[in-house]
Amino acid sequence: MTAATPRRAAPEAARRVGNKGPQRLRIGWFGAWLARPLASFHLVVAIAVLLTVLGLVMVLSASSVESYAGGGSAYSLFIQQAVMAAFGAVVFYIALRIPMRLMRQLSFPVFALSVVLLVLVLIPGVGTKVQGSQRWFDLGVVSVQPSEIAKVTLVVWGSHLLASRQSEKAGYKDILMPLVPAGLLVCLLVVLEPNLSTTIALGIVLTSLLWFGGLPLRMFVTIAVSGVVAATILALSAGYRSDRMRAFFNPGDDPQGIGYQARQAMYSLADGGIWGRGLGQSRAKWSYLPNAHNDFIFAIIGEELGFLGCALVLGLFALFVYAGLRIASRSVDPFIRLLTASATTWITGQALINVGYVVGLLPVTGLQLPLVSAGGSSLAITLFMFGIIANAARHEPEAVAALHSGQDGRFSRLLRLPKPEVYSPARAARARAKAKANGKPKANAKVKSAPQRRALPSGRSRGGSAETSSRRSVDSDSARRTSRSTESWRSTRAWEPNYPMKHARERGNSR
């Protein structure tokens, strides 16, 4: 009786194992794919391609009616968007090939150039004024917004600055003073255009840099509260912005006026249901929903593709969050960690704000849905940022080891991408030590050049020894401060190339 019990239990145990086998196999396959060295790189490229293609299709569907009604071709706006998507693919490829060393070296000059462009666009006759906002450079074929360029340059320069300050263990004042005034200057120039939506995006960039840069929570909360108060004041200062806030809190007061656009967007989403009316079958795009191809394209997605289409878009952005934070957590270079995490927060935050005001959870701000909404300069700049993130994915330690051992995939071989540089913490430490050594002689020479400041030996001290001692203390303190500031400036300018380890288990030993 006892011998028969294991035989009867064996089929039941096998049945239990057999039921769990396919599930384990599926999880194992997906986990094995994510464990590949270039999985993060492929994720970022696939998300960028899928969102761009979806955006082109939806821009064609949402803009064809109004383009044809305007006396032109139904494909006119789609062709402009497709041309900028092709240009965005070029800058995406350029971003993949830029070495991190060169990116850090050029970060401040390019950021300064973007600030100059923000000043030039405000000059009458230089910048183009459209619908009350002077924010474009009209180049004939295309129009460029320098504020879109400022987003990328602020992310890259801020990441370089904070990574350099982290390496030298600078204080909180050194973290705040270079970055916050520059970021506030850029926000002020964008407000003068006026362009509150881009100002909010720049605020997200600055906030994410400070958060991932290690700012203490109490100081971060103070800055965040100050930013919310400033945004509220700006939202209530201008007439059209205060009308949007009033329409948000009282949506039924003016349904045919300021609340018309948000109300039509809700009708469009409700009309789609679960499955949608079908691609190209939207009724709101027949001049019922203003800016259907731009700010409110998510409503057209919900109407034509239904809840499943909206879930697909949100799922792609959720997958992008996972990929971006995965790259940031797996990287050992502090510059890449800050750059990837801040850029992911900026793009995702902008997408959530767009979806939020389309579904009625937030007041209308005018922020576009990244890679999906119509807008040439925004599409190209966002693709360039995706290219930088994909470049950062190729600098993960496992990816670097695989690429240097000849395991680059067909996609990398097809694009002829250069192999990423190997990051060495010891090399970075030697570079910082060399920068400090180059900074010390100047401070010492400045102190030695004043013979009257040299203290007398203790055996020759006279009645004024206390005064001499205090003077020597003051001189040494000033020399120390001069040397420290010189070292800080030099190490901030110094680049720190990338990665020496081959396996994830070695990563903890090098941090």
C-alpha positions as CSV (number, residue, x, y, z in Angstrom):
1,M,0.0,0.0,0.0
2,T,2.8,2.3,0.8
3,A,4.7,1.3,-2.3
4,A,1.8,2.2,-4.5
5,T,1.4,5.7,-3.1
6,P,4.5,7.2,-4.9
7,R,3.4,5.6,-8.2
8,R,0.0,7.3,-7.9
9,A,1.5,10.6,-6.9
10,A,4.0,10.6,-9.7
11,P,1.5,11.3,-12.6
12,E,0.0,14.1,-10.5
13,A,3.4,15.7,-9.9
14,A,4.2,15.4,-13.5
15,R,0.9,17.0,-14.4
16,R,1.7,19.9,-12.1
17,V,5.1,20.4,-13.7
18,G,3.7,20.0,-17.1
19,N,1.1,22.8,-16.5
20,K,3.8,25.2,-15.4
21,G,6.3,24.2,-18.1
22,P,5.1,26.5,-21.0
23,Q,4.8,29.4,-18.6
24,R,8.3,28.9,-17.4
25,L,9.4,28.5,-21.0
26,R,7.8,31.8,-22.0
27,I,9.3,33.7,-19.1
28,G,12.6,32.1,-19.7
29,W,12.7,33.1,-23.3
30,F,11.8,36.7,-22.6
31,G,14.3,36.8,-19.7
32,A,16.9,35.3,-21.9
33,W,16.3,37.9,-24.6
34,L,16.5,40.8,-22.0
35,A,19.8,39.3,-20.8
36,R,21.4,39.8,-24.2
37,P,24.1,42.5,-24.2
38,L,22.4,44.7,-26.7
39,A,18.8,44.2,-25.6
40,S,18.4,47.8,-24.3
41,F,19.8,49.2,-27.6
42,H,17.3,47.2,-29.7
43,L,14.4,48.2,-27.4
44,V,15.1,51.9,-27.8
45,V,15.5,51.6,-31.6
46,A,12.3,49.6,-31.9
47,I,10.3,52.0,-29.8
48,A,11.5,55.0,-31.8
49,V,10.6,53.3,-35.1
50,L,7.2,52.2,-33.9
51,L,6.2,55.5,-32.5
52,T,7.5,57.4,-35.5
53,V,5.6,55.1,-38.0
54,L,2.4,55.3,-35.9
55,G,2.8,59.1,-35.8
56,L,3.1,59.4,-39.6
57,V,0.0,57.2,-40.1
58,M,-2.1,59.2,-37.7
59,V,-0.9,62.6,-39.0
60,L,-1.9,61.5,-42.5
61,S,-5.3,60.4,-41.2
62,A,-5.9,63.5,-39.0
63,S,-4.7,66.2,-41.3
64,S,-5.9,65.0,-44.7
65,V,-9.3,66.7,-44.5
66,E,-8.2,70.1,-43.4
67,S,-5.2,70.0,-45.8
68,Y,-7.6,69.3,-48.7
69,A,-10.1,71.9,-47.5
70,G,-7.3,74.5,-47.4
71,G,-7.0,74.3,-51.1
72,G,-4.0,72.1,-51.3
73,S,-3.3,68.4,-51.5
74,A,-4.6,66.0,-48.8
75,Y,-1.0,64.9,-48.4
76,S,0.7,68.3,-47.9
77,L,1.1,68.2,-44.1
78,F,1.9,64.5,-44.2
79,I,4.7,65.1,-46.7
80,Q,6.3,67.8,-44.5
81,Q,6.1,65.4,-41.5
82,A,7.6,62.5,-43.6
83,V,10.5,64.8,-44.7
84,M,11.2,65.8,-41.1
85,A,11.0,62.1,-40.1
86,A,13.7,61.3,-42.7
87,F,15.8,64.1,-41.4
88,G,15.2,62.8,-37.9
89,A,16.5,59.4,-39.0
90,V,19.7,61.1,-40.2
91,V,20.2,62.9,-36.9
92,F,19.3,59.7,-35.0
93,Y,22.2,58.0,-36.9
94,I,24.5,60.9,-36.2
95,A,23.7,60.7,-32.5
96,L,24.5,57.0,-32.5
97,R,28.0,57.8,-33.8
98,I,28.9,60.6,-31.5
99,P,31.6,59.6,-29.0
100,M,30.6,60.3,-25.4
101,R,33.9,62.1,-25.0
102,L,33.1,64.5,-27.8
103,M,29.6,65.0,-26.5
104,R,30.9,66.1,-23.2
105,Q,33.4,68.4,-24.7
106,L,30.9,70.2,-26.9
107,S,28.1,70.3,-24.3
108,F,28.7,73.8,-23.0
109,P,29.5,75.5,-26.4
110,V,26.3,74.0,-27.9
111,F,24.3,75.0,-24.9
112,A,25.6,78.6,-25.1
113,L,24.7,78.6,-28.8
114,S,21.1,77.5,-28.0
115,V,20.8,80.4,-25.6
116,V,22.0,82.8,-28.2
117,L,19.4,81.4,-30.6
118,L,16.7,82.0,-28.0
119,V,17.8,85.6,-27.8
120,L,17.9,86.0,-31.6
121,V,14.4,84.6,-32.1
122,L,13.0,87.4,-29.9
123,I,14.4,90.1,-32.2
124,P,11.7,91.5,-34.6
125,G,12.6,90.7,-38.2
126,V,14.8,87.7,-37.2
127,G,12.3,85.5,-35.5
128,T,8.9,84.7,-37.1
129,K,5.7,85.5,-35.3
130,V,2.8,83.1,-35.7
131,Q,-0.5,83.4,-33.8
132,G,1.0,85.8,-31.3
133,S,4.1,83.8,-30.5
134,Q,7.6,84.6,-31.8
135,R,9.4,81.3,-31.5
136,W,10.4,80.2,-35.0
137,F,13.2,80.7,-37.4
138,D,11.7,80.5,-40.9
139,L,14.3,78.9,-43.1
140,G,12.1,78.7,-46.2
141,V,11.6,75.0,-46.5
142,V,11.2,74.3,-42.8
143,S,10.7,76.3,-39.6
144,V,12.9,75.6,-36.5
145,Q,12.1,76.3,-32.9
146,P,15.3,77.0,-30.9
147,S,13.4,76.1,-27.7
148,E,13.3,72.5,-28.9
149,I,17.1,72.5,-29.3
150,A,17.5,74.1,-25.8
151,K,15.8,71.0,-24.3
152,V,18.5,68.7,-25.6
153,T,21.4,71.0,-24.9
154,L,20.3,71.6,-21.3
155,V,20.0,67.8,-20.7
156,V,23.5,67.1,-22.1
157,W,25.3,70.0,-20.5
158,G,23.5,69.6,-17.2
159,S,24.4,65.9,-17.1
160,H,28.1,66.7,-17.9
161,L,28.2,69.4,-15.2
162,L,26.6,67.3,-12.5
163,A,28.7,64.2,-13.3
164,S,31.9,66.3,-13.0
165,R,30.8,67.7,-9.7
166,Q,29.9,64.3,-8.4
167,S,33.3,63.0,-9.2
168,E,34.9,65.7,-7.2
169,K,32.4,65.4,-4.3
170,A,31.2,69.0,-4.6
171,G,28.8,70.6,-2.2
172,Y,25.2,71.4,-2.8
173,K,26.0,75.0,-3.6
174,D,28.3,73.8,-6.4
175,I,25.5,71.7,-7.8
176,L,22.9,74.4,-7.7
177,M,24.8,77.5,-8.7
178,P,26.0,76.7,-12.3
179,L,22.9,74.7,-13.4
180,V,19.9,76.5,-11.8
181,P,20.7,80.0,-13.0
182,A,21.4,78.8,-16.5
183,G,18.1,76.8,-16.5
184,L,16.1,79.7,-15.2
185,L,17.6,81.9,-17.9
186,V,16.5,79.5,-20.6
187,C,13.0,79.3,-19.1
188,L,12.8,83.1,-19.0
189,L,13.7,83.5,-22.6
190,V,11.1,80.9,-23.6
191,V,8.5,82.6,-21.5
192,L,9.1,85.8,-23.4
193,E,8.2,84.2,-26.7
194,P,5.6,83.3,-25.1
195,N,5.6,79.5,-24.9
196,L,4.4,78.1,-21.5
197,S,4.3,74.5,-22.8
198,T,8.0,74.4,-23.6
199,T,8.8,76.2,-20.4
200,I,7.0,73.3,-18.5
201,A,9.1,70.8,-20.5
202,L,12.3,72.7,-19.6
203,G,11.2,72.7,-16.0
204,I,10.8,68.9,-16.1
205,V,14.4,68.7,-17.5
206,L,15.8,70.9,-14.8
207,T,13.9,69.1,-12.0
208,S,15.0,65.7,-13.2
209,L,18.6,66.7,-13.4
210,L,18.5,68.0,-9.8
211,W,16.7,64.8,-8.7
212,F,19.1,62.3,-10.3
213,G,22.0,64.6,-9.5
214,G,21.6,63.9,-5.8
215,L,20.0,67.1,-4.5
216,P,18.7,66.5,-0.9
217,L,15.0,66.0,-0.6
218,R,14.3,69.1,1.5
219,M,16.0,71.3,-1.0
220,F,14.4,69.5,-3.9
221,V,10.9,70.0,-2.4
222,T,11.6,73.7,-1.9
223,I,12.6,74.1,-5.6
224,A,9.7,72.0,-6.8
225,V,7.2,74.1,-4.8
226,S,8.8,77.3,-6.1
227,G,8.4,75.9,-9.7
228,V,4.8,75.0,-9.2
229,V,4.1,78.5,-7.8
230,A,5.9,80.1,-10.7
231,A,4.0,78.0,-13.2
232,T,0.7,78.9,-11.6
233,I,1.5,82.6,-11.7
234,L,2.5,82.3,-15.4
235,A,-0.7,80.4,-16.1
236,L,-2.8,83.1,-14.6
237,S,-0.9,86.1,-15.9
238,A,-1.9,86.0,-19.6
239,G,-5.5,86.1,-20.8
240,Y,-5.6,83.0,-22.9
241,R,-3.7,80.9,-20.3
242,S,-6.1,82.0,-17.5
243,D,-9.0,81.2,-19.8
244,R,-7.6,77.6,-20.2
245,M,-7.4,77.3,-16.4
246,R,-11.0,78.5,-16.0
247,A,-12.2,76.1,-18.6
248,F,-10.5,73.2,-16.9
249,F,-12.1,73.9,-13.5
250,N,-15.4,74.9,-15.0
251,P,-15.7,72.8,-18.2
252,G,-19.4,73.5,-18.8
253,D,-19.3,77.3,-18.6
254,D,-18.3,78.0,-22.2
255,P,-18.7,74.8,-24.2
256,Q,-18.7,76.6,-27.5
257,G,-15.8,78.9,-26.6
258,I,-12.7,78.2,-24.6
259,G,-13.9,74.8,-23.6
260,Y,-14.8,73.6,-27.1
261,Q,-11.5,71.9,-28.0
262,A,-11.3,69.8,-24.8
263,R,-15.0,68.9,-25.0
264,Q,-14.7,67.7,-28.6
265,A,-11.6,65.7,-27.6
266,M,-13.7,63.8,-25.0
267,Y,-16.5,63.2,-27.6
268,S,-13.9,61.8,-30.0
269,L,-12.4,59.4,-27.4
270,A,-15.9,58.3,-26.4
271,D,-16.8,57.7,-30.0
272,G,-14.0,55.2,-30.5
273,G,-15.0,52.7,-27.8
274,I,-12.9,49.6,-27.3
275,W,-12.1,48.7,-30.9
276,G,-12.3,52.1,-32.6
277,R,-14.2,53.2,-35.7
278,G,-11.4,52.1,-38.0
279,L,-8.3,53.7,-39.4
280,G,-9.2,56.8,-41.4
281,Q,-12.8,56.8,-40.2
282,S,-12.6,59.6,-37.6
283,R,-15.5,62.1,-37.7
284,A,-13.9,64.6,-35.4
285,K,-11.2,65.4,-38.0
286,W,-13.8,66.9,-40.2
287,S,-13.2,70.3,-38.7
288,Y,-14.9,69.4,-35.4
289,L,-11.7,69.1,-33.4
290,P,-9.2,71.9,-33.9
291,N,-5.5,70.9,-34.0
292,A,-6.5,67.2,-34.4
293,H,-3.2,66.4,-36.0
294,N,-1.1,68.2,-33.4
295,D,-2.0,68.7,-29.8
296,F,-5.0,66.4,-29.8
297,I,-3.8,63.6,-32.0
298,F,-4.2,61.2,-29.1
299,A,-8.0,61.8,-29.3
300,I,-7.9,60.7,-33.0
301,I,-6.0,57.6,-32.0
302,G,-8.7,56.8,-29.5
303,E,-11.5,57.4,-32.0
304,E,-10.0,55.4,-34.9
305,L,-8.1,52.7,-33.0
306,G,-10.1,52.6,-29.9
307,F,-9.0,51.8,-26.4
308,L,-6.6,49.2,-27.7
309,G,-4.8,51.8,-29.8
310,C,-4.5,54.2,-26.8
311,A,-3.2,51.2,-24.7
312,L,-0.6,50.5,-27.4
313,V,0.7,54.1,-27.3
314,L,0.8,54.1,-23.5
315,G,2.4,50.7,-23.5
316,L,5.2,51.8,-25.9
317,F,6.0,54.8,-23.6
318,A,5.9,52.5,-20.5
319,L,8.4,50.2,-22.3
320,F,10.5,53.3,-23.1
321,V,10.6,54.2,-19.4
322,Y,11.7,50.6,-18.6
323,A,14.4,50.7,-21.2
324,G,15.7,54.2,-20.2
325,L,15.9,53.4,-16.5
326,R,17.4,50.0,-17.3
327,I,20.2,51.8,-19.3
328,A,20.7,54.3,-16.5
329,S,20.9,51.6,-13.8
330,R,23.3,49.3,-15.8
331,S,25.7,52.0,-16.8
332,V,28.8,52.8,-14.8
333,D,29.6,56.2,-16.2
334,P,27.9,58.9,-14.1
335,F,27.4,61.1,-17.1
336,I,25.5,58.4,-19.0
337,R,23.4,57.6,-15.9
338,L,22.3,61.2,-15.5
339,L,21.8,61.8,-19.2
340,T,19.7,58.7,-19.8
341,A,17.5,59.1,-16.6
342,S,16.9,62.8,-17.2
343,A,16.1,62.4,-20.9
344,T,13.7,59.5,-20.2
345,T,11.9,61.6,-17.5
346,W,11.6,64.6,-19.9
347,I,10.1,62.6,-22.8
348,T,7.8,60.5,-20.7
349,G,6.6,63.5,-18.6
350,Q,5.8,65.4,-21.8
351,A,3.8,62.4,-23.1
352,L,1.9,62.1,-19.9
353,I,1.0,65.8,-19.8
354,N,-0.3,65.5,-23.4
355,V,-2.4,62.5,-22.7
356,G,-3.5,64.1,-19.4
357,Y,-5.1,67.1,-21.0
358,V,-6.6,65.2,-23.8
359,V,-8.5,62.9,-21.4
360,G,-9.4,65.9,-19.2
361,L,-7.1,65.2,-16.2
362,L,-5.0,68.3,-16.8
363,P,-5.5,71.8,-18.2
364,V,-4.6,72.3,-21.9
365,T,-1.0,73.3,-22.2
366,G,-0.1,72.6,-25.8
367,L,2.7,70.1,-25.2
368,Q,2.9,67.7,-28.1
369,L,2.9,63.9,-27.9
370,P,6.6,63.0,-28.6
371,L,7.2,61.3,-32.0
372,V,3.4,61.1,-32.7
373,S,2.1,64.7,-33.0
374,A,2.7,66.8,-36.1
375,G,5.6,69.2,-35.8
376,G,8.8,68.9,-37.8
377,S,11.4,70.4,-35.4
378,S,10.0,68.6,-32.4
379,L,10.1,65.2,-34.3
380,A,13.7,65.7,-35.4
381,I,14.9,66.8,-32.0
382,T,13.1,64.0,-30.2
383,L,14.6,61.4,-32.6
384,F,18.0,63.0,-32.0
385,M,17.5,62.5,-28.2
386,F,16.4,58.9,-28.8
387,G,19.6,58.4,-30.8
388,I,21.6,59.7,-27.8
389,I,19.8,57.2,-25.5
390,A,20.4,54.4,-28.0
391,N,24.1,55.4,-28.0
392,A,24.1,55.2,-24.2
393,A,22.7,51.7,-24.4
394,R,25.7,50.6,-26.4
395,H,27.9,51.8,-23.5
396,E,26.5,49.4,-21.0
397,P,29.4,47.2,-19.7
398,E,28.0,44.0,-21.1
399,A,27.3,45.7,-24.5
400,V,30.9,47.1,-24.6
401,A,32.3,43.7,-23.8
402,A,30.2,42.0,-26.5
403,L,31.0,44.6,-29.1
404,H,34.7,44.5,-28.5
405,S,34.6,40.7,-28.7
406,G,33.0,40.9,-32.2
407,Q,29.5,40.0,-31.1
408,D,27.8,43.1,-32.7
409,G,24.6,42.2,-34.4
410,R,23.5,42.6,-38.0
411,F,21.9,45.9,-37.3
412,S,25.2,47.4,-35.9
413,R,27.2,45.9,-38.8
414,L,24.7,47.3,-41.3
415,L,25.0,50.8,-39.8
416,R,28.8,50.5,-39.4
417,L,28.6,51.9,-35.9
418,P,31.9,52.5,-34.1
419,K,32.8,50.4,-31.1
420,P,32.1,52.3,-27.8
421,E,35.1,53.4,-25.7
422,V,36.0,51.4,-22.6
423,Y,35.3,53.3,-19.4
424,S,37.9,53.1,-16.7
425,P,37.4,54.6,-13.2
426,A,41.1,54.5,-12.6
427,R,41.7,56.5,-15.9
428,A,39.1,59.0,-14.9
429,A,40.7,59.4,-11.4
430,R,44.1,59.9,-13.0
431,A,42.6,62.6,-15.3
432,R,41.1,64.4,-12.3
433,A,44.4,64.1,-10.4
434,K,46.3,65.5,-13.4
435,A,43.8,68.4,-13.6
436,K,44.4,69.1,-9.9
437,A,48.2,68.9,-10.4
438,N,48.0,71.4,-13.3
439,G,46.0,73.7,-11.1
440,K,48.2,73.7,-8.0
441,P,51.4,75.5,-9.4
442,K,49.4,78.6,-10.3
443,A,48.0,78.9,-6.8
444,N,51.4,78.2,-5.2
445,A,53.2,80.7,-7.6
446,K,50.7,83.4,-6.6
447,V,51.4,82.9,-3.0
448,K,55.2,82.7,-3.4
449,S,55.3,85.8,-5.6
450,A,54.6,88.0,-2.5
451,P,57.7,87.8,-0.3
452,Q,56.2,90.1,2.3
453,R,53.6,87.5,3.1
454,R,56.2,84.8,4.0
455,A,56.1,84.1,7.6
456,L,59.4,84.3,9.7
457,P,60.9,81.2,11.1
458,S,60.0,80.5,14.7
459,G,63.5,81.2,16.0
460,R,63.4,84.7,14.4
461,S,59.9,85.7,15.4
462,R,59.5,89.1,16.9
463,G,56.9,90.8,18.9
464,G,54.4,90.7,16.0
465,S,54.3,86.9,15.8
466,A,50.6,86.8,16.4
467,E,49.9,89.2,13.5
468,T,52.3,87.2,11.3
469,S,50.6,84.0,12.2
470,S,47.1,85.3,11.5
471,R,48.3,86.8,8.2
472,R,49.8,83.5,7.2
473,S,46.5,81.8,8.0
474,V,44.5,84.2,5.9
475,D,46.9,83.8,3.0
476,S,46.8,80.0,3.1
477,D,43.0,80.0,3.3
478,S,42.8,82.3,0.2
479,A,45.3,80.1,-1.7
480,R,43.3,77.0,-0.8
481,R,40.1,78.6,-2.0
482,T,41.8,79.7,-5.3
483,S,43.2,76.2,-5.8
484,R,39.9,74.5,-5.1
485,S,38.0,76.8,-7.5
486,T,40.7,76.1,-10.2
487,E,40.5,72.4,-9.6
488,S,36.7,72.5,-9.8
489,W,36.7,74.4,-13.0
490,R,39.3,72.2,-14.6
491,S,37.6,68.9,-13.6
492,T,34.3,70.3,-14.8
493,R,35.8,70.8,-18.2
494,A,37.5,67.4,-18.2
495,W,35.9,64.5,-20.1
496,E,35.8,61.0,-18.6
497,P,35.8,58.3,-21.2
498,N,33.9,55.0,-20.8
499,Y,33.9,51.3,-19.4
500,P,36.4,48.5,-18.5
501,M,34.4,45.7,-17.1
502,K,32.8,42.8,-18.9
503,H,30.2,41.3,-16.5
504,A,27.5,42.7,-14.3
505,R,28.9,41.0,-11.2
506,E,32.1,43.1,-11.6
507,R,30.2,46.4,-11.7
508,G,29.7,46.7,-8.0
509,N,33.5,46.4,-7.4
510,S,34.2,49.4,-9.6
511,R,31.7,51.9,-8.2
